[in-house]
């Protein structure tokens, strides 16, 4: 890969160029909707409603994508993974033909293993998140989301909280609507999201989405687990500096890594990412359960964090209620992966606090319990 200084600039045009370059290899991922979750997450809810809802219920993606890309081009892939990685992630990566090499628990140990692999094989390092090319590639999902949302709302207008601007006797255009403060539902074009909420680990995905949606009128927010300081992005914004070390055993194992240096330059820019919110382990599991039961979509805990913010984070919900009023917002929520197994998920919900530690990547292959920074 080129040095970051030699890469394309981090802007929407570069994301569009990246999307064009990878178009023939993109696996179509449909935007899905849920009446229940639309009601809960996009409109104001009472505390009682949220309580009832709760009871109803990498290296992972990067490694597998890199392994698949290498296999497609007939190139050998060497993937360095911490020993604490979930068995499902390890198996999937090997399944794409990559050679998996295990490392220790710290970033220094992993970097040492990477250097050894490069020295032995002459391989080129492809970082999991902290590089402009990764950011631009991740940002292409925002372009796909925009396109599909527009198509969905055009075909089924009731999916949006906004009525068409030419409906009834209201203003006939968005320009006319913006001059009339009393007609809030016509202030935006149908099919344009008010906000996108995405999980935050190393930050490649969130930085990419924020880059792609910059100045489009769609606001971007990050979502993190709060367990054992996993919310380094949120805490870093409060401290006005990037937090470089994270040691946590959150069930959202794909988000156990600190935000990367390059990604931090995007994420810490409030004009691009307007805020980062954190949720508890219980809230993550509740959101995950809703997705599995109501939407019939199999996701890992890391993928449920953004929805958990929309459902349970009081600060975020208050903001939506204050700024969205009675109508609320149209919100796009990113489900970032399904790197887990049926056995692991069953144990998460069956055993409560005493969950199966290996299935959740809380112990390594040798049964040793250790907190590690794991790239998302």
C-alpha positions in Angstrom: 0.0 0.0 0.0 1.2 3.6 -0.6 2.2 5.7 2.3 -0.7 7.8 3.8 0.8 11.0 2.4 0.7 9.5 -1.1 -3.0 8.5 -0.9 -6.1 10.2 -2.3 -7.4 13.1 -0.2 -10.1 12.2 2.4 -13.2 13.6 0.7 -16.4 12.4 -0.8 -15.0 12.4 -4.4 -12.3 10.0 -3.3 -14.9 7.7 -1.7 -16.8 7.8 -5.0 -13.6 6.9 -6.9 -13.0 4.0 -4.5 -16.5 2.8 -4.9 -16.1 2.8 -8.7 -12.8 0.9 -8.4 -14.3 -2.0 -6.4 -17.8 -2.0 -7.9 -17.4 -5.3 -9.7 -16.4 -7.0 -6.4 -19.1 -5.6 -4.2 -21.5 -8.1 -2.6 -24.9 -6.3 -2.5 -25.9 -5.8 1.1 -29.5 -4.7 1.2 -30.8 -2.0 3.5 -33.5 -3.6 5.7 -36.3 -2.1 7.7 -38.3 -3.1 10.7 -41.6 -1.5 11.7 -40.8 -2.2 15.4 -37.3 -0.7 15.3 -38.4 2.2 13.2 -40.9 3.1 15.8 -38.5 2.6 18.7 -35.4 4.2 17.3 -36.6 7.0 15.1 -39.3 8.6 17.3 -39.4 9.8 20.9 -40.3 7.0 23.4 -41.3 7.1 27.0 -38.9 5.5 29.6 -41.6 2.8 30.2 -41.5 1.8 26.6 -37.8 1.3 26.7 -38.0 -0.8 29.8 -40.5 -3.1 28.1 -38.4 -3.3 25.0 -35.4 -4.5 26.9 -37.2 -7.6 28.2 -38.4 -8.6 24.7 -35.6 -9.9 23.4 -10.1 -6.7 12.8 -9.7 -8.1 12.5 -12.7 -10.1 11.9 -14.2 -8.2 8.8 -10.9 -6.8 7.7 -9.1 -10.2 7.9 -11.8 -12.0 6.0 -12.0 -9.3 3.3 -8.3 -9.2 2.9 -8.1 -13.0 2.7 -10.9 -13.1 0.0 -9.2 -10.3 -2.0 -5.9 -12.2 -1.9 -7.6 -15.4 -3.0 -9.4 -13.6 -5.8 -6.1 -12.3 -7.2 -4.1 -15.4 -6.5 -1.9 -13.7 -3.8 -0.8 -15.3 -0.6 -2.4 -13.7 2.5 -0.8 -13.8 6.0 -3.2 -12.6 8.7 -1.9 -11.8 12.2 -4.6 -12.3 14.8 -4.5 -12.1 18.6 -4.9 -15.4 20.3 -8.1 -14.1 21.9 -9.9 -13.8 18.5 -13.1 -15.7 18.4 -13.0 -19.2 16.9 -15.6 -18.2 14.2 -13.4 -15.3 13.0 -10.3 -17.6 12.9 -12.2 -20.3 11.0 -13.7 -17.9 8.5 -10.4 -16.3 7.8 -8.7 -19.6 7.2 -11.7 -20.6 5.1 -10.8 -17.9 2.5 -7.3 -19.5 2.2 -5.3 -17.2 4.4 -2.5 -18.3 6.7 -3.4 -17.2 10.2 -0.5 -16.3 12.5 -1.2 -15.7 16.1 0.3 -12.9 18.2 0.3 -11.8 21.8 -2.0 -9.5 23.6 -0.4 -6.1 23.2 -0.1 -3.9 20.1 3.7 -4.1 20.5 3.6 -7.9 20.4 1.4 -7.9 17.3 3.6 -5.4 15.6 6.6 -7.5 16.3 4.9 -10.5 14.7 3.9 -8.5 11.7 7.5 -7.3 11.2 8.7 -10.9 11.5 6.2 -12.0 8.8 7.2 -9.2 6.5 10.9 -10.0 6.9 10.3 -13.7 6.3 7.8 -13.4 3.4 8.3 -9.9 1.8 4.6 -9.3 2.2 3.1 -5.8 2.2 1.3 -4.7 5.3 -2.4 -3.8 4.9 -3.5 -2.2 8.2 -7.0 -3.0 9.4 -8.2 0.6 9.8 -5.6 3.4 10.1 -4.9 4.2 6.5 -6.6 6.6 4.0 -7.3 3.7 1.5 -9.1 1.8 4.3 -11.1 4.9 5.2 -12.1 5.5 1.6 -13.1 1.9 1.1 -15.2 1.8 4.2 -16.9 5.0 3.2 -18.4 3.3 0.2 -21.0 1.7 2.4 -22.4 5.2 3.0 -22.8 5.7 -0.8 -24.6 2.4 -1.0 -26.8 3.3 2.0 -27.7 6.7 0.4 -28.7 5.1 -2.8 -30.8 2.4 -1.3 -32.6 4.7 1.2 -33.6 7.0 -1.6 -35.0 4.1 -3.6 -36.8 2.6 -0.6 -38.5 5.8 0.4 -39.5 6.6 -3.2 -41.2 3.2 -3.4 -42.6 3.3 0.1 -42.9 6.9 1.4 -44.3 5.7 4.8 -40.8 4.5 5.7 -39.8 8.1 6.2 -41.0 10.4 9.0 -41.3 13.2 6.5 -44.1 13.7 4.1 -43.3 14.7 0.5 -42.8 18.4 0.0 -45.4 18.6 -2.7 -48.1 17.0 -0.5 -51.3 19.0 0.3 -51.0 22.8 0.4 -47.4 22.9 1.7 -44.4 24.3 -0.1 -43.6 22.7 -3.5 -39.8 22.6 -3.2 -37.2 22.2 -0.6 -36.1 25.8 -1.1 -39.6 27.0 -0.5 -39.9 24.8 2.5 -36.7 26.0 4.1 -38.1 29.5 4.1 -41.2 28.4 6.0 -40.2 27.5 9.5 -43.6 26.1 10.3 -43.4 23.3 7.7 -40.6 21.2 9.3 -41.6 18.0 7.4 -40.7 19.6 4.1 -37.3 20.8 5.2 -35.6 17.8 3.7 -35.9 15.8 0.5 -37.6 12.4 0.9 -35.0 9.7 1.2 -32.3 11.7 2.8 -31.4 10.5 6.3 -31.1 12.9 9.2 -28.4 10.8 10.7 -26.2 7.7 10.5 -25.0 5.9 13.6 -22.1 3.5 13.3 -20.0 1.4 15.6 -16.5 2.7 16.6 -13.5 0.6 17.2 -10.3 1.5 15.3 -12.4 4.1 13.4 -11.9 3.2 9.8 -15.6 2.6 9.2 -16.8 5.7 11.1 -14.2 7.9 9.5 -15.1 6.6 6.1 -18.8 7.2 6.6 -18.2 10.6 7.9 -15.9 11.4 5.0 -18.5 10.2 2.5 -21.4 12.1 4.1 -19.6 15.3 4.9 -21.7 18.3 3.9 -24.5 16.2 2.5 -27.0 17.2 5.3 -26.8 13.8 7.0 -25.2 13.9 10.4 -22.8 11.1 11.6 -22.5 9.7 15.1 -20.3 7.0 16.6 -21.3 4.2 19.0 -19.1 2.4 21.5 -19.4 0.0 24.4 -18.7 1.5 27.8 -17.4 -1.6 29.6 -14.0 -1.3 31.1 -13.1 1.9 29.2 -14.0 0.6 25.7 -15.5 4.1 25.0 -12.1 5.6 24.2 -13.5 7.6 21.4 -16.0 9.3 23.6 -13.5 9.9 26.4 -11.0 11.2 23.9 -13.4 13.8 22.6 -14.0 14.9 26.2 -10.3 15.1 26.9 -9.5 16.6 23.5 -6.9 14.0 22.7 -6.7 10.5 21.3 -6.5 7.7 23.8 -3.8 5.3 22.7 -4.5 2.2 24.9 -7.6 0.2 25.5 -7.8 -3.0 27.6 -11.3 -4.2 27.8 -13.2 -7.5 27.7 -16.4 -6.0 26.3 -18.6 -8.6 24.5 -18.3 -6.2 21.5 -14.9 -7.7 20.8 -14.6 -6.1 17.4 -14.5 -2.7 19.1 -11.7 -3.4 21.6 -9.1 -1.3 19.9 -8.2 2.4 20.3 -9.0 4.8 17.5 -6.2 5.1 14.9 -4.2 8.2 14.4 -5.4 9.1 10.9 -9.0 8.2 11.8 -8.8 10.4 14.8 -8.2 13.4 12.6 -11.6 12.8 11.0 -13.6 11.6 14.1 -12.4 14.4 16.3 -13.6 17.0 13.7 -17.1 17.9 15.0 -18.2 19.1 11.6 -17.8 15.4 10.4 -18.7 13.4 13.5 -21.0 15.3 15.7 -20.8 13.0 18.7 -20.0 9.6 20.2 -22.3 7.8 22.6 -21.7 4.7 24.7 -23.9 1.8 25.9 -23.7 -1.0 28.5 -23.2 -4.7 27.9 -26.8 -5.4 28.8 -28.0 -2.8 26.4 -25.9 -4.3 23.6 -27.4 -7.7 24.2 -30.9 -6.3 24.3 -30.4 -4.6 21.0 -28.8 -7.7 19.5 -31.8 -9.8 20.7 -34.2 -7.5 19.1 -32.4 -7.7 15.7 -32.3 -11.5 15.9 -35.9 -12.0 17.0 -37.6 -9.2 15.2 -35.6 -8.8 12.0 -34.3 -12.4 11.7 -30.8 -11.1 11.1 -27.8 -12.9 12.7 -25.4 -10.3 14.0 -22.4 -10.2 16.5 -22.5 -8.0 19.6 -20.3 -5.3 18.0 -22.9 -4.9 15.2 -25.6 -4.2 17.8 -23.9 -1.2 19.5 -25.2 1.5 17.1 -28.8 0.3 17.5 -28.3 0.1 21.3 -27.4 3.8 21.3 -30.5 4.6 19.4 -32.7 2.6 21.7 -31.1 3.1 25.1 -28.7 6.0 25.3 -30.7 8.7 27.1 -28.4 11.6 25.9 -28.8 10.5 22.2 -32.5 10.0 22.5 -33.0 13.4 24.2 -31.1 15.1 21.3 -33.3 13.4 18.7 -36.5 14.3 20.7 -35.4 18.0 21.1 -34.2 18.5 17.5 -36.6 16.1 15.7 -39.7 17.1 17.6 -42.8 14.9 17.4 -41.8 13.5 14.0 -38.3 12.4 15.1 -35.5 11.6 12.7 -34.9 9.2 9.8 -31.8 7.3 11.1 -29.6 4.8 9.3 -28.0 2.3 11.7 -25.0 0.3 10.6 -24.9 -3.5 11.5 -21.2 -4.1 11.1 -20.8 -7.9 11.1 -21.9 -11.3 12.0 -18.6 -12.9 13.2 -20.0 -15.2 15.8 -21.6 -18.6 16.1 -25.1 -19.9 17.1 -23.5 -21.6 20.1 -21.8 -18.4 21.2 -25.0 -16.4 20.9 -27.0 -19.0 22.7 -24.6 -19.0 25.6 -24.6 -15.2 25.8 -28.3 -15.1 26.4 -28.6 -18.3 28.4 -25.9 -17.7 31.0 -26.3 -14.0 31.9 -23.2 -12.6 33.5 -21.4 -15.9 33.6 -21.1 -16.2 29.8 -19.0 -18.7 27.9 -15.7 -16.9 27.9 -14.0 -18.5 25.0 -17.0 -18.2 22.8 -17.0 -14.5 23.5 -13.2 -14.2 23.0 -12.6 -13.4 26.7 -9.9 -16.1 27.0 -7.3 -17.2 24.5 -6.8 -20.5 22.8 -4.9 -21.8 25.8 -7.6 -20.8 28.2 -5.7 -17.7 29.5 -7.9 -14.7 30.4 -6.3 -11.5 29.1 -7.6 -8.2 27.8 -6.4 -7.2 24.4 -6.7 -4.4 21.9 -8.6 -6.1 19.1 -9.0 -4.3 15.8 -12.5 -3.9 14.5 
